[in-house]
Amino acid sequence: MYKRNKKESRTNSKRNVRFERAPLLLKKRKSQVSRNTSETNIMVKLKLDGTGMSTIKTGISFLDHMLTLFSKHGYFDLVIKAQGDLDVDIHHTNEDIALSLGEAFVKALRDKKGIRRFGFFYVPMEDALVRTVVDISNRPLLVLEGWPKSDRGGKQYRYIDCEHFLKSFTQAAGLNMHITVISGRDRHHVIEAVFKSLGRALDVATRFDKRSMTVPSTKGIFSYYDSHY
């Protein structure tokens, strides 16, 4: 019969102790961010290991709907309250919500030890099919493939508004993110599939991997560089 040697036993014991810490860490993976400028007042509360409950009040009805879906399918508990200069347009409010949400993810993830880091998901939404792939790497870059050029039928929340949100969120959260619109004609369906797949992909990437509670990088840290859009 095979018997473990003392070195193997010590290694496995340390691994078990590290993984037993995961439930304790889960309780702490939450954050709150406030962003107050002359253009907007934003408050975001995030709990990574939640049940998908949300209270979203941005003043932009379509974005409220999308962020509710993001929270639900990512199993993130999320509260967002925003006031902005919507009498001008949605540009500043849309951007600052994305920046605040990205910052909330950074704070909740802390040192990122033990997370899976990578995640991807495909989501169909009737005529639309979208794939989102994320790397929580501190090397922010957004790549959009198959992104629609036309905003036909989009008045309140256009493709360009969605793109602006995604770029701002990617930058603030330190994500390398690739989103591919494989198919889709209906603007609502495409953008909805984007937010759902983003929530699912981040759910996968932020989970703990029981095989390790170290930083998931051969460098031992996540380096950072300032990426331009």
C-alpha positions in Angstrom: 0.0 0.0 0.0 1.3 3.5 -0.9 2.1 5.6 2.1 2.5 9.4 1.9 5.8 10.7 3.1 6.1 13.5 5.6 6.8 16.1 2.9 3.7 15.2 1.0 1.6 15.3 4.2 2.9 18.7 5.1 2.2 20.0 1.6 -1.3 18.7 1.5 -1.9 20.0 5.0 -0.8 23.5 4.0 -3.0 23.3 0.9 -6.1 22.3 3.0 -5.5 25.1 5.5 -5.3 27.6 2.6 -8.5 26.4 1.1 -10.3 26.3 4.4 -9.5 30.1 4.6 -11.6 30.6 1.4 -15.0 30.7 3.2 -13.6 33.4 5.5 -12.3 35.4 2.6 -15.7 35.1 0.8 -17.4 37.1 3.6 -14.9 40.0 3.1 -15.0 40.3 -0.7 -17.1 43.4 -0.8 -16.5 47.1 -1.3 -18.1 50.5 -1.4 -17.0 53.3 -3.8 -18.2 56.9 -4.0 -17.4 59.3 -6.8 -18.4 62.9 -6.5 -17.6 65.4 -9.2 -19.2 68.6 -10.6 -21.0 66.4 -13.1 -22.0 63.3 -11.2 -22.6 61.8 -7.7 -22.1 58.0 -7.8 -22.3 55.4 -5.0 -21.6 51.7 -5.6 -21.8 48.8 -3.1 -20.6 45.4 -4.4 -20.5 42.0 -2.8 -18.7 39.5 -5.1 -20.0 36.3 -3.5 -23.6 37.2 -3.4 -26.9 35.9 -4.8 -27.5 38.3 -7.6 -29.6 40.8 -5.6 -29.5 44.4 -6.9 -30.9 47.9 -6.4 -29.9 50.0 -9.5 -30.9 53.6 -9.9 -28.8 55.5 -12.4 -31.4 57.7 -14.1 -30.7 55.8 -17.3 -33.5 53.2 -17.5 -31.9 51.0 -20.1 -28.6 50.9 -18.1 -30.5 50.1 -15.0 -31.9 47.0 -16.8 -28.5 46.0 -18.1 -26.8 46.3 -14.7 -29.6 44.3 -13.0 -29.0 41.5 -15.5 -25.2 41.8 -14.9 -25.7 41.4 -11.2 -28.2 38.6 -11.5 -26.2 36.4 -13.9 -22.8 37.2 -12.2 -24.3 36.4 -8.7 -23.0 39.8 -7.5 -25.0 41.7 -4.9 -25.0 45.2 -6.3 -26.3 48.6 -5.2 -25.8 51.6 -7.5 -27.2 55.1 -6.9 -26.3 57.8 -9.4 -27.2 61.4 -10.0 -25.7 63.1 -13.1 -26.1 65.9 -15.6 -28.6 64.0 -17.6 -30.1 67.3 -18.8 -27.0 67.5 -21.0 -26.8 63.8 -22.0 -25.9 60.4 -20.5 -22.2 60.6 -21.4 -20.8 61.7 -18.0 -23.2 59.5 -15.9 -22.6 56.5 -18.0 -18.8 56.8 -17.8 -18.6 57.5 -14.1 -20.8 54.6 -13.2 -18.5 52.3 -15.2 -15.4 53.8 -13.5 -16.9 53.4 -10.1 -18.0 49.8 -10.7 -14.6 48.9 -12.0 -13.0 50.4 -8.9 -15.4 48.5 -6.7 -14.2 45.2 -8.3 -10.6 46.1 -7.7 -11.3 46.9 -4.0 -13.4 43.7 -3.5 -10.8 41.5 -5.1 -8.0 42.9 -2.9 -4.7 41.0 -3.6 -6.4 38.6 -6.0 -4.9 35.6 -4.3 -6.5 32.3 -5.1 -8.8 33.5 -7.9 -9.1 31.7 -11.2 -8.3 34.9 -13.0 -9.6 33.8 -16.4 -13.2 33.4 -17.4 -15.3 33.2 -20.5 -19.0 32.7 -21.4 -21.3 32.5 -24.4 -24.8 34.0 -24.1 -27.5 33.7 -26.8 -30.4 36.2 -26.7 -32.8 35.3 -29.5 -31.0 36.6 -32.7 -27.9 37.7 -30.8 -24.9 35.5 -29.7 -22.1 37.1 -27.7 -18.9 35.7 -26.3 -17.0 37.5 -23.5 -13.5 36.5 -22.3 -11.8 38.2 -19.4 -8.4 38.1 -17.7 -8.2 39.9 -14.3 -4.6 40.9 -15.0 -4.1 44.6 -14.2 -3.3 45.0 -17.9 -6.4 46.9 -19.1 -7.4 46.5 -22.7 -10.7 46.1 -24.4 -11.1 44.4 -27.8 -14.4 44.4 -29.5 -15.0 42.1 -32.5 -18.0 42.1 -34.7 -19.2 45.3 -32.9 -22.2 46.8 -34.8 -21.5 50.1 -36.6 -25.1 51.2 -36.9 -27.1 52.6 -34.0 -30.4 52.2 -35.9 -33.3 52.2 -33.4 -31.1 53.2 -30.5 -32.0 56.5 -29.0 -31.7 56.2 -25.2 -28.7 53.8 -25.1 -26.7 53.4 -28.2 -23.9 51.0 -29.2 -21.4 53.8 -28.7 -22.7 54.4 -25.2 -22.3 50.7 -24.4 -18.8 50.7 -25.9 -17.9 53.8 -23.7 -19.2 52.0 -20.6 -17.2 48.9 -21.4 -14.0 50.8 -22.0 -14.3 52.8 -18.8 -15.1 49.7 -16.8 -12.2 47.7 -18.3 -9.8 50.5 -17.6 -10.9 51.0 -13.9 -11.1 47.2 -13.2 -7.8 46.4 -14.8 -9.2 43.8 -17.1 -8.0 42.4 -20.4 -11.4 41.8 -22.1 -12.4 40.5 -25.5 -16.1 40.7 -26.5 -17.2 39.2 -29.8 -20.6 39.8 -31.2 -21.0 36.6 -33.2 -24.5 37.4 -34.5 -27.4 39.8 -33.8 -29.6 42.4 -35.5 -31.6 43.7 -32.6 -29.7 46.3 -30.5 -31.5 45.5 -27.3 -30.7 41.8 -27.7 -27.0 42.3 -28.5 -26.3 44.7 -25.6 -28.3 42.4 -23.2 -26.2 39.4 -24.3 -23.1 41.5 -23.7 -24.0 42.4 -20.1 -25.2 38.8 -19.3 -22.0 37.2 -20.7 -19.8 39.8 -18.9 -21.5 38.9 -15.6 -21.0 35.2 -16.2 -17.4 35.5 -17.3 -16.5 37.6 -14.3 -18.3 35.1 -12.0 -16.0 32.4 -13.3 -12.9 34.5 -13.2 -13.4 35.8 -9.6 -14.1 32.4 -8.1 -11.5 30.7 -5.8 -9.5 27.9 -7.2 -9.0 25.3 -4.4 -5.7 24.2 -5.8 -4.0 27.4 -4.9 -4.4 30.4 -2.7 -1.5 32.4 -4.3 -1.5 35.1 -6.9 -2.3 33.4 -10.2 0.8 34.7 -12.0 4.3 33.4 -12.4 5.5 36.9 -11.5 4.0 36.6 -8.1 2.3 39.9 -8.6 0.1 41.6 -11.1 2.1 44.3 -12.8 0.2 47.4 -14.2 0.6 49.6 -17.1 -1.5 52.5 -18.3 -3.3 51.3 -21.4 -4.7 53.7 -23.9 -8.0 53.0 -25.7 
